[in-house]
Amino acid sequence: MHSAVRIITLATVLTFCDCIVAQDVAASESLTKLKSRNPQDIASAISSLPDGSLHSPEVARQLTLLLNDERAVVEHIMLRETIGERAWFKLLDLPSTLTEAILETVPSLKTYARGQAFEVVSQIGKPNPRAYDVILPYCDDMDVYVRSRAISALSAVADDSDDSIRQFANLLLDSDPMVKWTVLDALDERHQRIADVLPEVIKLLDDDSDVHVAISRDASRPEKLRGRVARLLAKIGPKASDAIPKLKKLTGPEYDEKVRIWSAAAVCCITGTPVPESLDLLERLMLADMESNWVQNDAPEAIAQLGALARPLLDSLERAKKHKSALIRLGLVDAFFAIDPESAVTRCFPLIDDENELVVSSVIDAFSGRGISEPRVIAAYIRLLESHDGSFYHPAASAVDALGKLGPAAREAVPALIELAKAPNISDHLKKNIADALRCIR
């Protein structure tokens, strides 16, 4: 008996060692290709990196160094992709355990690439005292982009201790509005613990600075810093009562629309009551220009932040389902669930047939995230599988993911999933998701 156990144990150890050796060999081969002089070879190596090599510190360091490489690998009249950009996207797939390996290479990077490295850390990083100590000096960098991204990375690796919050409060004194905005994001993630620094936050309601917020890789839009402050105060609630006078003033018609919206929401959240004037303002702005396709504001999102306080606006939210702007309709789903979870499925269900794909996907994601398995919902998912154009972001892809998460409860969807897998124009990624969903269901 003991001999058999020893044999099994030895076999397990040998198998584990074989896996480690295989991973080391794969990482070594990948590293050699990443150091090629030919830009096309490097780009191909980045795209084809095996999963095992993504756990290698050496590969992580080389990918980070490639952020410096501005040579183009794809050029088109509307697109120019560089080696650095491709490396950046691959770095986002790395585990958080490689954060320190990325940071080791930062001193060797050019200014813009340095900011990109910090952006990676901000997305993959987890609390890590050593990484925190490495990043902190860069939060005072002379370049605004570098220090704002460094602060974002610092937020990812920082804990929620009083010392960390005090450090972010110090960084809030930076002279640049973009840096202040980034610090507010960090404080937002710790909003339940920032009572001691609220005076500094509230002061920023007097700051009329514009911040250019990225909305895509190549575009940004100006937003008011004080609007970001009001949004944070809405989340904090009653502890921010000292801000009420300023917030009420900022709901006036002479101020920026988003500032008015979030100030109105903050007044309700802080007082803990559905203030009629604030609700009326949110309703009017949400329903303004109902026949315009291009209206965009945060009213639905702010209403969702109010939760049950916004119950008097349920009828207005129903009217907003007929708004011509998909950007308004898109925010209604979260609002319905925040205000009245019991009726939300029924209220949101008509939007699953919305003409806009993003609205449809938002409904699916909301239902799926809450594990809703009503027969009408599953039937709607199956119906959406029958209508697709092969693109990755089509609602059919969201429906596939939702059905997979339901598991055996979605057995009736199996024939439709099998049929979709046969479609000649769907992506390989979608085919893989269909196979994964079928395994979960069966």
N, C-alpha and C positions, 0 to 999 in steps of 0.2 A: 504493500500500500504506500509506504513512504517513498519507495523507489519510483513508483508511478507519479507521485506528486512532484518529486525532484525532476523527473523527465519533462513533465508538463511545464514546470516553472522554467527550466532551462530553455525549452522550445519558445516560450513566451519572450524570454529575455533576448534570445537570438533574433526572433522576428522583429522585436522593437529596435534592436541594433541595426538590422538590415534596413529598416525604415529610415533611421537617422542617417545611415551612410548614403542611402538613395537620395535623401533630401539634400545632403551636403554636396553630392555630385551634381545634382540639378542646379543648386545655387552657384557652384563654381562655374559651370558651363554658362549659366545666365550672366554671371558677372563678366566673363570674358567677352560675351557678345555686346554687353552694355558699354564696354570700353573700346569698341570698334571705332575707327576713324570715319567710317562711312555713315552719313546721317540716316540713309534709308535702312541700313542694317541695324542701327541703334533703335530706330522707330519700330522696326519689325520685332526686335528683341523685347522692347518694352511691352508691346501688345501681346506677345506670346509667352510672357513670363509664367512658368508653372506655379501652381498654388504653393508648393513646398518652398519655393525660393522667396516667397513673400514673408517668410519668418526669419530671413537671414539679415543680420545687422549690416553685413558688407553690401548686400544688394540695396538695402535702405539708404546707406550712405552714398552709393553710386547714383541712385535715382535722384537723391537730393542734389548732388553735384550737377546733374544734368539740367536742373532748373536754370543754370547759367547759359545753356545752349540755345541760342536764338536762331539756329539754322532751320529753314523751313523744310518740312517733309511732305506737306500737302499745300499746293497753291492753286487757287481758283479765283475767278473774278470777284466772288463774294466771300472767300474764305482763305485764310493763311494760317496753317497750324505748324507750330514749331516743336522741336524735340522737347524743349522745356515744358510746353503745355501738355504734351502727351505724358511726360514723366509726372507732372503734377496730378493728373487724373489717376495714374497708377498708384501714386503715393497714398491716395485716399483709401485704397484697399488694404493698406498695411494694418496690422493689429496695434493696439495702443502700447504694447510692450516695446515697440521700436521707436517710441517717441524720443528717447535719449539718443539713439543712433542718428536720427534726423537732426537733432540739435547740435550734435558734435560737429556737423558739417556746416552749420550756419555761418561761422566766421569766414568761410571760403567763398561765400556767395556774394554776388552783386546786390545792389540795393533792392531792386524789384524782386529778384529771386529770393532774397532774404524774407521779404514780406510774404511771398508765396509759401515758403517753408513754414512760417508761423501760422499761416492760414490752414495748412494741412494739420498741424498740431492742434489747432482750435477745433478741428472736426473729428480727429481720432483720439485725442488725448483724454486721459483720466487722471484723477488726483495723484500727484507724484511730486514729493518734496524736492527731489534732486532736479527734476525738470523745472520746477518753480524757480529755484535759485539761478538756473542758467538763463531763463527767460527774463527775469526781473530787470536786469540792467538795460535791456533793449527797450523797455517801456519808457525810457527817457531819450531814445534815439533822436537825432536831429531831423530825420526824415519822418514826416507825418504818417505816410503809409506804413512804414516799418513799425513805428511805435503803436499805431492803432491795431495792426495785426498782432503785434507782440502782446498787447493787452488782451486781445481776444484769446490768444493761446494761453496766456496766464490764467484766464478764467477757466479754461478747460482743465488745467492741471492743479488749480488751487482747491483747497478744501473750503468748508463753510465756517471756519473759525473766526473769532473776533479779530485776530491779527490780519487775516486775509481781507476781511471787510474794511478794516482801517486802511490797509494798503490801497484798496480800490478807492476809498474816500480821498486819499491823497492824490491819486491819479486823476480824480475828478476836477482837480484844480488846474489841469492842463489848459493852455490858452486856445487850443484848436477845437472847434465844435465837433469835428468828426471823432476826435479822440474822446471827448466828453460823451458822445453818443455810444461809443464802444464800451466805455466804463458803465454807462447806464444799463447796457445789455448784461454786463457781468453782475451788477447789483440786482437786476431783475431776476436772475436765476437764484438769488439768495434773498428775495424780497421779504421773507418772513423773519430775517435776522438783522435788518438794516435800520432799526428804529433810531440808533444813536447817530446815524449819518443823515437822517432825514432833513435837518436844517440846510445842509449843503445842497441836497437834491431840490428842495423847495425853492431855493434862491434862483435856480436855473429857469424857473417859470418867467423870470424877468428877461431872459436871454432871447432875443429875436433872431438869432443866427440861423442861417440855412445850412443844411447838411445834404450832400449829394449821396443818396442811398442807391446802391446797385440793385437793378431789377433784372439784369441779365449780364452775360459776360462783356457785352459791348455797350450797355446803356445804363443810365442812372437817372434819378429824378430828385429834384430838390424837396426837402421836407424841413419843417421847423423843429429845432431842437426842443423847444418848449412843449411841442406835441408829444415827443417821446417821453418827456418828464411826466406829463399828465397821464399818459398811458401807464407808466410805472406806478403812479400814485393811485390809479384806479385799482390796480392789483393789490396794493398795500392795504387800502381800506381805512378803517377808523383811526389807526395810529397816525395818519397823515392829516388830522383835523386842522392843523395850523395852516394848511394850504387852501382851505375853503374860500377865503376872501379873494385870493388871486384867481382861483379856478372859476369862480362865478363871473369875474370880470372878463376872463378869456373866452366865455361863451358868447360874447357880443359879436354883432355882425361885421365889425371892422377887422376881425381876426381871421387867420387862415382856417379853412374848413376843417382840416384834421385836428387842429388845435381846439376848435369849438367842440367837435365830436368827443374827443377824449377828455376834455375838461368837463363836459356835461356828464359823461359816464363816471368820471372820478367823483364829482359832487354826490351822485347817488350812492356810489360804493362806500364813500367815506362816511356819509350820514347814515347809511344803512336803511334809507327810505327811498321810495320811488318819487323823487322830486318832480312835480308836474311840469315845471318849466324845462327841466332837463330832458324828460321823456318826450315832450312836445318838439323840442329841437331835434332830437335823434330821429323821431318819426318824420319830420318835415324834410330833413336832409336825405334820409333813406328813400323817400318816395318822390323826391324832386326829379323833374325831367323824365317821367315814366316812359316817354316815347323815344328817348335817346339811347342809342346802342353803346355809347362811349362813356356814360357816367361811371365814375369810380370813386368810392370813398369808403371809409372804415365804419360807417354807421352799423351795418349788420354785425361786424366783429365786436364793436363796443357794446351793442345790445347783448351779445352773447356773454360778455364779461359781467354784465349786470345779473345774469342768472334770473332767479325768481323775482327779483325787483322789477324786471321788465315784463312781467305778466300782462300788464295793461296794453302792451304793444303786440300781443299775439295776432289780433285781427289785422294790424298794419303789416305784420310779417306775411300774413296770407296774401294781402294785396300785392306785396312786393314780389311774389312769385310770378306776377305778370309783367314785371319790369322788363323793358327791352334790353337792358344791359345785363349780360351774363355775369359781369364782375360783381353786380349787386346780388344776383340770384345765388352766386357761388357761396356767399357768406351766410345764407339763410339756414343751411343745414345745421351748423354748429349752434346757431341761435335757438332753433327749435329744441334741440336736445338740452341746451343749457337752461332754458326757461321752463319747459314742461316735458320731461323725459317720457312720461306715460303716453302722451299723444304724439310724440315726435315722429314715430315710424309712419303713422297715418298721414301726418302733415307733410312729411318729406317724400312720401312714396310717389306722388305725381311728378316730382322732379327727376325721377329715374328715367323718364322718357323725354327729358329736356332736349332741345335741339343742340345745345352746346355740350361737347364731350367732356369738358372739364367739370361741368356741373354734375353730369351723370356720374363721373368717377368719384366726385366728392360724396355723393349719396351712397355709392357702393362702399367706399372706405369708411364712412360713418357707421353704416350697418354692420360691416365686417368687423370693425374694431370693437363693436359691442356684442359680437357673437349672435346677432339676430338671425334666427333660422325659421321664421314664419314661412309657410308654404307660398304665399304670394311673393315673398322676397326671393326665394329660390327660383320660382317660376320666372321672375323678371331677369335674374342672372342668366338662366338658360336662354331666354329670348335674346338677350344681348350677345350671346355667343354666336347666334345665327347671322349677326350683322357686323361685319368687320371689314377693314381695308388693308389689313396686314401690318399696320404700324404698331410700334411697341406701346404707344401711349393711348391707343384706342380703348374705350370702355370694356371691350372684350377681355383685354388683359387684366383689368381690375376685377372683372367677374370671375376669371379663372382663379386668381389669387383668393378671392372671397370663398369660392366653392371649396378650394383646397383646405382652407382654414376650418370650414364646417365639418370636414371629415365625413364619416359614414352618414351623417344626417343629409348629405347632398347626393345620395346614391342615384336618384332619378336623373342627375345631370350627366352621368357617365356616357350615355350614347351621344349626347351633344358635344361633350369634350372630345370623344374619339373622332367624331366627324370634323371638328375644328382642327384637330391635329393633322388631318389629311389635306387641309387647304394648302395650295401650292405657294401662296404669296405671304405666308406668315413668317416672322423672323425665327431664327434658331433659338433665341432667348425665350420667345413665347412658346415654342415647342417644348423646351425644357420645363417651363412652368406648368404646361398642360400635363406632362408626364409626372411631375411632382404632385400635382393636384390629384391625379388618378390614383397614385400610390396612397395618398392620405385618405381618400374616400373609400377605397377598397379594403 
